[in-house]
């Protein structure tokens, strides 16, 4: 009997283009793959078939008032979403700088704040790696 690992379109989209950071094979019929963006894929063998589970580093849904972005943070998040929709990749900090007519340190500080508050994730040392972790439709 052969088992095929089939992921739904959403799960496959989540993992597409991700770089593998570490692969862990355990003796309990489980394979774990950690990606550089902090997400992971766990594949477990059971007698009834293979089971998969994807863990996403974006866990903040921005539901309560303490985790809602400020007006200015929301402007940045909306720009990032619009840029990704238009160009298919995240903006560089210089793109954000030109759009908002602010200095490079201001953009960097805002990006760090958005990451600290859990609204975006970024891969250290990887340009254009900002990824939204908040449902902006619920915020506007």
C-alpha distance (Angstrom), angle and dihedral (degrees) to the residues before:
residue distance angle dihedral
X1 . . .
X2 3.81 . .
X3 3.77 122.7 .
X4 3.77 119.8 -151.0
X5 3.76 121.3 -158.5
X6 3.78 106.3 -133.3
X7 3.78 119.0 -178.7
X8 3.77 124.1 -166.7
X9 3.80 117.0 -108.9
X10 3.83 90.6 -104.4
X11 3.80 92.7 52.5
X12 3.78 93.0 45.0
X13 3.82 89.7 50.0
X14 3.82 90.0 51.7
X15 3.80 91.6 56.6
X16 3.80 100.0 37.1
X17 3.78 112.2 119.7
X18 3.81 94.7 4.2
X19 3.77 118.1 140.9
X20 3.79 117.5 -130.5
X21 3.79 115.2 -119.8
X22 3.81 100.7 178.4
X23 3.82 139.6 -5.0
X24 3.80 119.2 -151.9
X25 3.80 122.3 -168.4
X26 3.79 114.2 -168.1
X27 3.78 128.0 -167.3
X28 3.79 91.9 -120.7
X29 3.81 94.8 79.0
X30 3.79 93.5 -91.5
X31 3.78 133.5 126.4
X32 3.80 120.1 -167.9
X33 3.78 123.8 -167.7
X34 3.79 118.3 -168.0
X35 3.80 118.5 -160.7
X36 3.80 128.6 -151.0
X37 3.83 92.7 -111.1
X38 3.82 91.0 61.3
X39 3.81 97.1 -102.2
X40 3.79 121.0 122.0
X41 3.78 139.9 -162.5
X42 3.80 120.1 -146.3
X43 3.82 118.8 -166.2
X44 3.79 116.7 -169.3
X45 3.77 126.4 -173.9
X46 3.82 116.7 -137.6
X47 3.81 127.7 171.9
X48 3.82 88.6 -107.3
X49 3.83 92.6 52.6
X50 3.77 144.6 -79.2
X51 3.80 121.0 -38.5
X52 3.78 124.3 -160.6
X53 3.76 132.2 -161.0
X54 3.79 127.1 -175.2
X55 3.78 120.5 -158.5
X56 3.79 115.8 -157.8
X57 3.81 123.1 -158.3
X58 3.81 88.7 -141.1
X59 3.78 102.5 89.5
X60 3.80 101.8 143.8
X61 3.79 112.2 95.2
X62 3.81 94.7 179.9
X63 3.80 92.2 -126.1
X64 3.81 102.7 144.6
X65 3.80 128.5 55.9
X66 3.81 93.8 -108.8
X67 3.80 89.7 60.8
X68 3.78 98.6 44.7
X69 3.79 116.9 111.4
X70 3.78 120.1 -114.7
X71 3.81 118.0 -113.6
X72 3.81 91.7 -96.4
X73 3.82 92.6 46.3
X74 3.79 89.0 49.8
X75 3.82 89.5 52.6
X76 3.81 89.8 55.4
X77 3.81 92.8 45.5
X78 3.80 92.2 49.5
X79 3.81 90.3 49.2
X80 3.81 91.0 51.0
X81 3.83 90.8 50.2
X82 3.81 92.3 47.3
X83 3.82 91.5 47.9
X84 3.82 92.8 49.2
X85 3.81 90.6 48.0
X86 3.79 91.9 50.4
X87 3.82 101.7 39.4
X88 3.81 103.4 22.1
X89 3.82 94.2 -123.7
X90 3.77 137.5 68.8
X91 3.80 119.6 -88.4
X92 3.78 122.1 -102.7
X93 3.79 114.8 -118.5
X94 3.82 87.5 -109.6
X95 3.83 89.2 59.1
X96 3.80 89.9 53.5
X97 3.81 90.2 45.6
X98 3.83 91.5 55.2
X99 3.79 93.7 44.3
X100 3.81 96.4 51.8
X101 3.84 95.6 31.7
X102 3.81 92.6 -127.9
X103 3.80 134.1 130.1
X104 3.79 124.8 -87.6
X105 3.84 92.7 -112.4
X106 3.82 89.9 53.1
X107 3.80 91.6 53.6
X108 3.79 92.1 45.9
X109 3.81 91.3 49.9
X110 3.82 91.5 49.4
X111 3.82 92.3 48.2
X112 3.81 90.2 51.0
X113 3.81 89.8 49.4
X114 3.82 92.2 49.5
X115 3.80 89.4 50.4
X116 3.81 93.8 46.7
X117 3.79 90.9 50.6
X118 3.81 90.9 50.3
X119 3.81 97.4 -115.1
X120 3.81 93.1 119.8
X121 3.79 138.5 15.0
X122 3.79 125.6 -146.8
X123 3.79 134.2 -173.0
X124 3.80 111.8 -122.8
X125 3.79 111.6 -110.8
X126 3.81 93.9 5.8
X127 3.81 115.3 113.7
X128 3.80 119.4 -137.7
X129 3.79 91.8 14.8
X130 3.82 98.3 129.3
X131 3.80 111.5 132.3
X132 3.81 124.7 -174.0
X133 3.80 116.4 -119.9
X134 3.78 98.2 -179.4
X135 3.80 134.2 75.5
X136 3.78 101.1 -119.4
X137 3.80 92.9 -171.7
X138 3.82 88.6 68.0
X139 3.81 91.3 50.0
X140 3.80 99.7 52.9
